[in-house]
Amino acid sequence: MDTGFLNAREVTLPSEPVKDPACWKGADFQNSTDWQYRLDAADLSEIAAAIKRVKDKGLSIMEVTQNDFPLDRLARTMADIRKELLEGRGFALLRGLPVDDLSREEIALVYWGLGTYIGYAVPQNGRGQILVHVLDKGGRTDAAYTEQSSLGEKNAFLNPKQRAYYSNQRLFYHVDWADIIGLLCLHPAMTGGESRFVSSIALHNAIMERRPDLLRTLYEPYWVDRKGEIPACSRPYFQMPVFHHYQGKLTTYHPGGHIKTTDIYPELPPLTSKQLEAMEFMNDLANSPEFCMLNIFDKGDIQFLNNHVVLHSRTAFLDHPEPEKRRHLWRMWWVTPDGRPLPHWYYLRYGEGRRGGIFTPGTAENLPIEIPES
């Protein structure tokens, strides 16, 4: 087994805090809506015209390009959002998509069409799904849930191959497997389900100031479990440091639960006490009001985050008793080739020279509008 990177402990740490537009604290936006863009009547008129154009051309959703989904003023808004994601603070919120007035197929088309102004969409799991449904499949609607519990159909803590987005449990801070993640809200929870995100660059600088000994550990590679979704010619795990400087930029990666299941591989060394302490310290900072941003989803919201500079999580939630009102988000991932330069670790992570998505041999890409059975 190739363990070359496991011994790559010679890392160079910055001598001073990293300066970057994506370095911010939650308090910076406590009374601000500058990061939010609300669709108005003119925007919705452009969206309606784009929907009609696609239908008139007889295109399937995954055939649609930016030219097939033309926008005018809203295109400039999407350009502003993209620039903010790639060169600015790393997050944005688009509000006001009238999801109750559109069919599910039309919502998916709009989501895809807006995404063409961000990058190109990539599959999110071994089944090739480009659109993923984020909801609790367990259907629990009583108040007997806690921040630590998993009440979904399959317990993501007990089953290392299960994805936590099919439960109502609290999610740990993490990043997803592409440059940009989008979450579109079809229906919010009755209570909870609050989105939380934090600048990973601000965390880096705080760790440098408060625990520089742990910062060195976070520049060293961790083993990360692929959870059974393995690209061609790859191993079921890979290595990645949390922090890495490359071409003048700080790139960050938080594996979340993917480092908690590496103990199933007897050939891998266990996490060291220092690694565990470093991750715990980073998570404690991320959860503090000093650093954390909060977003309570409303219908028609689309939240965009840059995974290389922003970590995200969510609180546990409780659904409405009515099945049609349960919390339901649609998640998409986009790759932006002109985005942050990525070191070699990322291309080993994705396999075959890619910079995002989960590609497994023989799996066809698809966009399931209806909730999959499994």
N, C-alpha and C positions, 0 to 999 in steps of 0.2 A: 504494500500500500504506500502511495506517495504521501509522505508526511513532511515534505519540505517546508511548507508554510508554517507548520506547527512550531518549528524552531526559529522562525524569523522574528526574533525578539529585539533586533536592533532598529529602534524607531527614533525619529527625530521629533521632539515636541516643540511647539512654538514657544518663543521666549516671552511673548506678551499676548494679551487677549486678542482674539480674532475679531477683526472689524468686517462687518458684512451687513447689508440692508436687511437680511433675514435674522439679525440678532435683535430681539425685542422681548419684552416681558408683558404678561397679561395686563398689568396695571396701565400699560401704555395705551390700551384700547378700551379701558373700562367704560368710558363715557363717549366712545366714538363709534360711528357707523361708516367711517370712511372705507372700510373693507367690504361693505355690502353694496350690491348693485340691484336695484329693484326694477323689474320689467314694467314699462308703461304701455299705454295703448298703442303707440307707434311701434314699439318692439314687438308686441303681440300680433300686430298686423303683418309685420315682416315675417314672423314665424308662420302665420297662417298661409301666406303666399308661398313660402318655401315648402310647406307640407303639400299644398296643391300641386306645385311643380313636380315634386317627387312622384306623387300619385299619377299625374298626367303622363309621366315618362315610364310608368310601370316598373319602377325599380324596387328591389327588395332593400331592406334597411342597410344590410352590410355592403351593398353595392354603391351606396350614396357617398359621393365625394363632396368637398367643399363647394365645387362648382355646381353640383346638383342641388345644394342647399344654400342659395345665395341670400345674403343679408347685407344691409346697408349700414345704417347707424349702429345696429346691434353688432355688426361685424367689428366696428371700432371699439365697442365695449368689450367684446371678447378678446380683441387684441390687447386692450388695457389689462384685462384679467390675466392673460397669458404672460404679459411682461411682468406683472406683479408677482406671478407665481415663479417665474424663472430668474428674475433679476431683482425683485423687491422682497417683501416680507414673507412670501411663500405661501400665502393663503388668501382666499377670497370666497364670498358668498353671493350667489345669484338668487334673487328672490322673485316670487310672483308668477311662476309658471302655473297656469290654470288647469291643474291635473284633473279636477272634477269635470271639466268641460271637454276633455279630450279622451279618445279611446286609448286603451293601453298600447296599441300599436302606434298611435300618433305620438304618445308620450315617449315611447322608445325611439321613434324616428327623430323627434326633437332633441332628445338626449344625445343620440348619435351625431346628429347634424351639428349641434353646438360643439360637440367634442372634436369635430374635424377642424375647428378653429383653435384647438389646443395642441393636438398631436394625432397619432394614430393609435387606435384601440388594440389591446392585446388580451389574450385569454388569461383567466384568473385561477384556473384549476386544471387538474388532469383530465377533466371532461371537456375541455376546450371552451368553456362558457365565457363569453366576452361581457355579458351582463349577468351579474350575480344578485340574487335576492337576499337581502339581509333582514331576517325576521326570526321570531321564536317559533320553531316547529313543534314545541311541546304544548303550546296552547294553555299554559297556566295563567289564570286570571285572578287568583287569590293573593292575599298580601303576604303569604309565607315565602318570601324570598329575601336573600341577603346579598350584600356586595360580593361575597365569596362563593355563593352557590351557583350551580348551573342547572336550571330547570328545563332546559330544552329537551328535545326528543332524544338527543345523544349528548352525554356529558363530555364536553371538550377537555375537561381536566383529566378525566379518567380514561378517555379514549384518545391516545396521542395522534391518531390520524384524522380525528374529527375537527372540522372548522368551527370556531366559536361563534361565527356570525349566525348560526342556526340555533342560538340559545338566547335567553334574556339576561345572561350573566354580565357582570362587569368585565370589561376587556382591559387587559394590561396595555400600557403604552407600547407602541410598536410602529413600524413602517410597513407599507405594502410593497409589492414586487414590481414596481414600475416607477417612472419619473413622477407622474401625477395620479392622484386618486380623486375620483368624484363620487359623491353620495347625493342621490336625488330622493327627496322625501315624498312618498305617496301618501303616507299617513303617520303622524307621530304617535308615541305611546300615550297611555292614560297618565302615567306618572313615570319619571325617570327617563333613561335613554339619552341623557345629556351628552353631547359631543364635547370632548376636551382635547385641546391640542396646545403644543408648547414649542418654542424655538429651541431646536437641539443645539444651535450655536450659542445661545444664551446659557444653556446648561453646561456646555463645554467650558465657557469662560468662568462660570461660577465654580465648577469643580477645580479648575486651575487655581482659583483664589483660595478655596476652602479646603480642598483635599488633593493637592498636586500629586501625591503618591498614588492615588487612585486613577488620576488622569493617564498616567503611563500605562496602567493595566488596560484601560479602554482603548489605547492605541495598538494593543496587541490583539491578534486574531482569536476569535471565539469559534468553536465548532457549532454549526447550525444544522438542524434536522430539516430535510425536505418534506417530511411527513408523507412519504410514499409517492410524491409527484416528481419524478426523476427525468430530466432531459436525456436525450440520447448521449451515449458515451460519457455519462456522469455517474458519480457515486451518490448514495442516498443522503449525503450530507456535504457541506462545504465549509470553508472558513471565511470569516469576515471580521475585521476590526470594527469597533463602534465608531471611532473617529479616524479620519485619514486626510492628510493634506495632499492635494494633487493639482498641479498646474495653477497654484496660487489660490485654490479654493478649499475650504473645509467641507468634506462630505461626511455625512453621518448615517449610521445604520443601527437600528435598534431591533433585535430579533424577536422580542416579546416571548411568547410561549415556545418558539422554535428552538430555544436553547434549553428548555426544561425537559425535553424528551430525548436528548442525545444519549442519556444513560442506557437506552435500549441497545446501543451498539457496543459490544464488549471490547472492540478494538480501539475505541476512543477513550482518552483519559477523562476522568471526571472534572467538572468545573473546580477550580481552585477556590480556596476561601477568599482570596483576594479578588478573584473575578466576581464571586457572588456578592461580596461587600461593595464592589464598584457599581454593579448593576443596581443593587438596593439603594445606594446613595443617590444614584442618578434618578431612579424612580421616585424617591422621596422628594427630591427637588422638583421634579416634573409635576407632582401632585400638589405642590404648595401653591397658595394663592398668589405668591410673588411672581411665579412664572406662567401659570396656567391660564389659558383662554377658554371661555365657555360658550357654547352655542346650543340653544334649544331649538330643534328643528320644527319648522312649520310646513304645512303642505306646500309643495311647489318649490321648496328650497333646493338649491344645488350647491353643496360645499365642495370646494376644490382645495387640495393641499399638495405641496411639493414634498415628496417623501425624503428628499436628501437634506432638507433643512427643518422639517417639522415632524414631530412625533404626535401620534393621536391615540385616543382611547375613548371609552364611553362608560357611563354609569350603568348599573343594573336598571331594568325597567319592568313595569307592570302594564300589561295590555288591557284594553277595554274588554268587557265580557263578549261583545259582539265580534264574531270572527272577521267581518268585513272592516272593522275599525282597528285591527291590530297594527302595531308598529310595523311599517314596511318601507324599507329603503331599497333603492337600486344602486348598485355599486358598479363603477367602470374604472378601468385603468388605461392611461395613455402614456405612450413613449414620445419624448421630445428630443430627437437626435441633436438639435442645436442647444440643448440644455446644459446643465452642469457637466463639466468633464469628469468622467468616471475612471477610477484606477482599475487595474487588472482584476482585483477581487470581484468586481461586479460581473465581468464577462465570464468568470469561472462559475459564479452563482447561477447565471441564466443559461449558460451553455451555448455553444455554436456561435459565439461572437455577438449574442443579443445583449440589449441593455434593458430589457423588461419583459414581463409576462411569464407564464408557465406553459411550456411546450413539452408535451410527452409524445413519444413515438406513436404514430398511427391515429392520433386524436384529431378529429375535424373541428375546426372553429365553428361556433354556433352562438346564437343570441336568443336565449329562451325568455319569451315575454311572460309565459305562464310559470308558476312555481314548480320546479322539478319535484318529482316524487321522492327522490333520495338526494 
